[in-house]
Amino acid sequence: MEDNFFEQRTDLNSLQGAVNTLKAEIGKVIIGQEQMIDLLLAAVLADGHVLIEGVPGVAKTLTAKLLSRSIAVGFARIQFTPDLMPSDVIGTSIFNPRESVFQFKKGPIFSNIVLIDEINRAPAKTQAALFEVMEERQVTVDGQTYPLSFPFMVVATQNPIEQEGTYHLPEAQLDRFLFKITVTYPTAEQEFRIVLNHHQTGLNAMIDLVTTVIGASELEALRQQVRSIHVEEKLISFITAIVANTRNHKSIYLGASPRASIGILNGAKALAAMRGRDFITPEDVIYVTPPVLRHRIVLSPEKEMEGASPDDVITQIIQSIEVPR
């Protein structure tokens, strides 16, 4: 009875089909890393940016490139370095002697899916150039505003271990990422399959097998469906209770902003739609809360000295709040 009622409310078959096909295309090359792929696709559907953290060689950059191959939109890659200037990212005004005017030459940020490799290698001035473009999807240069084309998504990578030649990302920029995804090493079985595939097929041949699944107009239709996902007020109370708890928790020096609450809501909606439901559950909220919060909170120095991670504290907070049923 409930299933029939559910089907009449919202038909998510096309969205589920698109997500499964996207997973299948990316899965032609990427072995394992299911959570990273799930959260990346959820971010695409929720219109959010993603920060991927992991040691070199765990397919962070490759996964972002495959995502752009399977969605028929523009793709740009920017390698962040300590000498990178803001104009290298957003563009600059160049004097045209023939017409005696300055003309704006757009930088690589004017694309649809933008991969920023090693985002923590550029200094604060270049990081600040991303504030406006990530939040408002526009660039202002010399008093002139240039909107970006739809869709626009930043997928950034960073190495958690290396300290030399890296800069701490400003809190204001971290807050603009919907998810921070941490990527771990593959299991022994997964690594065997990765090496076997490279031996039998080769990476470039595998990448060539990845085909386009959806275009920009189809993506907008899927996002409309995600936005219409039903959310009960008790689940909004659950979300806001989690985030409010980060602001007065003894282990946290800096708590999360209301943008985090909205991020959990949007992420949970996307995840529910991917799982074939037109309503979110507490499980959806709990699943997306760590990737939404882990880059938005700063632990107290005492807690850091104990070796605790943001995920440990987030788990404690979730367990301390009654789950709505």
Buried (B, 14 or more C-beta within 10 A) or exposed (E): EEEEEBEEEBEBEEBBEBBEBBBEBBBBBBBBBEBBBBBBBBBBBBBBBBBBBBEEEBBBBBBBBBBBBBBBBBBBBBEBBEEBBBBBBBBBBEEEEEEEEBEBEBBBBBBBBBBBBBBBBBBEEBBBBBBBBBBEBEBEBEEEEBEBEBBBBBBBBBBEEEEEEBBEBBEBBBBBBBBBBBBEEBEEEBEEEBEEBEEEBEEEEBBEEBEEBBEBEBBEEBBEBBBEBEBEEEBBEBBBBBBBBBEEBEBBEEBBBEBBBBBBBBBBBBBBBBBEBBBBBBEBBBBBBBBBBBBBBBBBEEBBEEEBBBBEBBBEBBEEBEEBE
